[in-house]
Amino acid sequence: MLTQEEVIEVIKQCYDPEIPVNVYDLGLIYNIQIDDAKEAVQVTMSLTTQGCPSAQQIPSQIEEMVRTHLNVKEVKVTVVWDPPWTPERITPEGKKRLGIE
C-alpha cells in the first residue's frame, strides 16, 4: 500500500529550475490522493505565478518521477490557481533553504 509520505519523498526530488527549493517545500503541492485499487496518484498543485516559465516542465517532472519511482499505473497532476500560491505556503525547511526564516 502506497503512502502519502512516499509520494512526498519523490515529489521532494522535483525542483523549480529558478528556485533552489523542491516544489513540496516551496508549498506548491496542495493535495495528494492515492487510489491503491487503481494504482493511481493524483496531485493537485499550483505554481508561483501564472506566467511561470516552467509551467509545463514542473507538472511533467512530478508525473514522471512519481510514475517511475513508485511504480504506479496512472499519475495525474492538476495545476490550480485557487487558492493562489503565496510565500506563506513555504515550509519551515524551504524558508531555511531560502534564508527567509
C-alpha positions in Angstrom: 0.0 0.0 0.0 1.4 3.3 -1.1 1.6 6.1 1.5 1.3 9.8 1.1 4.8 10.1 2.7 6.3 8.0 0.0 4.7 10.2 -2.7 6.0 13.4 -0.9 9.5 12.0 -0.7 9.5 11.5 -4.5 8.0 14.9 -5.1 10.7 16.5 -3.0 13.2 15.5 -5.7 11.4 17.9 -8.1 12.6 21.5 -8.3 11.5 24.7 -9.9 14.7 25.4 -12.0 14.7 29.1 -10.9 14.4 28.4 -7.2 16.8 26.2 -5.1 13.9 24.6 -3.1 11.9 21.5 -4.0 8.3 22.0 -5.1 6.9 20.4 -1.9 8.9 22.7 0.5 8.1 25.6 -1.8 4.4 25.0 -0.9 3.3 24.2 -4.5 1.7 20.9 -3.6 -1.9 21.4 -2.4 -3.2 17.8 -2.3 -2.2 14.2 -2.9 -4.7 11.5 -3.4 -3.8 7.8 -3.7 -6.1 5.1 -5.1 -4.4 1.8 -4.4 -7.0 -0.2 -6.2 -6.3 1.6 -9.5 -2.6 2.1 -8.7 -3.2 5.8 -9.3 -1.9 9.0 -7.8 -3.5 12.4 -8.2 -1.5 15.5 -7.3 -3.1 19.0 -7.1 -0.6 21.8 -7.2 0.0 25.4 -8.1 2.9 27.4 -9.4 4.4 30.6 -8.0 2.9 32.7 -10.8 0.6 32.0 -13.8 3.3 33.2 -16.1 5.8 30.7 -14.7 8.3 29.7 -17.5 8.3 26.1 -16.1 4.5 25.7 -16.1 4.7 22.6 -18.4 8.0 21.2 -17.1 7.3 21.0 -13.4 4.0 19.1 -13.6 5.5 16.7 -16.2 8.6 16.2 -14.0 6.3 15.3 -11.0 4.2 12.9 -13.1 7.3 11.1 -14.5 9.1 10.9 -11.1 6.0 9.5 -9.3 5.2 7.0 -12.0 8.8 5.6 -12.3 9.8 5.7 -8.7 6.6 4.4 -7.2 5.5 2.0 -10.0 2.0 3.3 -10.3 0.0 2.9 -13.5 -1.6 6.4 -13.5 -0.4 9.8 -12.3 -2.5 12.9 -12.9 -1.1 16.3 -12.0 -3.6 19.2 -12.0 -2.4 22.8 -11.7 -4.9 25.1 -10.0 -4.9 28.8 -9.3 -7.4 28.9 -6.5 -6.2 29.4 -3.8 -3.3 31.3 -5.3 0.1 30.4 -4.1 1.7 32.8 -1.6 5.1 32.7 0.2 3.3 31.8 3.4 2.9 28.3 2.0 6.6 27.6 2.0 7.5 25.0 4.7 9.9 25.9 7.5 12.6 23.8 5.7 12.0 25.7 2.5 12.3 29.1 4.3 15.5 27.9 5.9 17.0 27.0 2.5 15.9 30.4 1.1 17.2 32.3 4.1 13.9 33.8 5.0 13.3 32.3 8.4 
